[in-house]
Amino acid sequence: MALSLSVVLLLGIILIVLIRGKSIKAGPAFVAILFGFFLASTGMAPSINRFLNSIANTINHITF
């Protein structure tokens, strides 16, 4: 849960920065938000979640 909230917060901040920097207009940003919202309700959502969790676990296991 904490990881999901962090990713959502990070993506939200990136979206706000892109809108304020005029790299992306409000219309395409709204479409991207709706796309993510509807994608989360499809059967593909668990696969995406597993993929993101595996990336997070891989990053977590990297030692320097």
C-alpha positions as a Markdown table, in Angstrom:
| # | Residue | x | y | z |
|---|---|---|---|---|
| 1 | Met | 0.0 | 0.0 | 0.0 |
| 2 | Ala | 2.8 | 2.4 | 0.9 |
| 3 | Leu | 4.5 | 1.8 | -2.4 |
| 4 | Ser | 1.3 | 2.3 | -4.4 |
| 5 | Leu | 0.6 | 5.6 | -2.6 |
| 6 | Ser | 4.2 | 6.7 | -3.2 |
| 7 | Val | 4.0 | 6.0 | -6.9 |
| 8 | Val | 0.6 | 7.8 | -7.3 |
| 9 | Leu | 2.0 | 10.8 | -5.4 |
| 10 | Leu | 5.2 | 10.8 | -7.5 |
| 11 | Leu | 3.3 | 10.6 | -10.8 |
| 12 | Gly | 0.9 | 13.3 | -9.6 |
| 13 | Ile | 3.8 | 15.6 | -8.9 |
| 14 | Ile | 5.3 | 14.9 | -12.2 |
| 15 | Leu | 2.0 | 15.6 | -14.0 |
| 16 | Ile | 1.7 | 18.9 | -12.1 |
| 17 | Val | 5.2 | 19.9 | -13.1 |
| 18 | Leu | 4.6 | 19.0 | -16.7 |
| 19 | Ile | 1.4 | 21.1 | -16.8 |
| 20 | Arg | 3.0 | 24.1 | -15.1 |
| 21 | Gly | 6.1 | 23.9 | -17.3 |
| 22 | Lys | 3.7 | 23.9 | -20.4 |
| 23 | Ser | 5.3 | 20.6 | -21.5 |
| 24 | Ile | 1.8 | 19.1 | -21.5 |
| 25 | Lys | -1.5 | 20.9 | -21.8 |
| 26 | Ala | -4.4 | 20.3 | -19.4 |
| 27 | Gly | -6.5 | 18.4 | -22.1 |
| 28 | Pro | -3.9 | 15.7 | -22.7 |
| 29 | Ala | -3.2 | 15.5 | -19.0 |
| 30 | Phe | -6.9 | 14.9 | -18.3 |
| 31 | Val | -6.9 | 12.2 | -21.0 |
| 32 | Ala | -3.9 | 10.5 | -19.4 |
| 33 | Ile | -5.6 | 10.6 | -16.0 |
| 34 | Leu | -8.8 | 9.1 | -17.4 |
| 35 | Phe | -6.7 | 6.4 | -19.2 |
| 36 | Gly | -5.0 | 5.4 | -16.0 |
| 37 | Phe | -8.3 | 5.4 | -14.1 |
| 38 | Phe | -10.0 | 3.1 | -16.7 |
| 39 | Leu | -6.9 | 1.0 | -17.1 |
| 40 | Ala | -7.0 | 0.3 | -13.4 |
| 41 | Ser | -10.4 | -1.3 | -13.8 |
| 42 | Thr | -9.5 | -3.7 | -16.5 |
| 43 | Gly | -8.2 | -7.2 | -16.3 |
| 44 | Met | -4.7 | -5.9 | -17.1 |
| 45 | Ala | -4.4 | -4.1 | -13.8 |
| 46 | Pro | -3.1 | -7.1 | -11.7 |
| 47 | Ser | -0.4 | -7.7 | -14.3 |
| 48 | Ile | 0.7 | -4.1 | -14.3 |
| 49 | Asn | 0.7 | -4.2 | -10.5 |
| 50 | Arg | 2.9 | -7.4 | -10.4 |
| 51 | Phe | 5.3 | -5.8 | -12.9 |
| 52 | Leu | 5.7 | -2.7 | -10.9 |
| 53 | Asn | 6.1 | -4.7 | -7.7 |
| 54 | Ser | 8.8 | -6.8 | -9.3 |
| 55 | Ile | 10.7 | -3.7 | -10.4 |
| 56 | Ala | 10.4 | -2.3 | -6.9 |
| 57 | Asn | 11.7 | -5.5 | -5.4 |
| 58 | Thr | 14.6 | -5.6 | -7.9 |
| 59 | Ile | 15.6 | -2.1 | -7.0 |
| 60 | Asn | 15.3 | -2.9 | -3.3 |
| 61 | His | 17.7 | -5.8 | -3.6 |
| 62 | Ile | 20.4 | -3.8 | -5.3 |
| 63 | Thr | 23.4 | -3.4 | -3.1 |
| 64 | Phe | 26.3 | -0.9 | -3.5 |
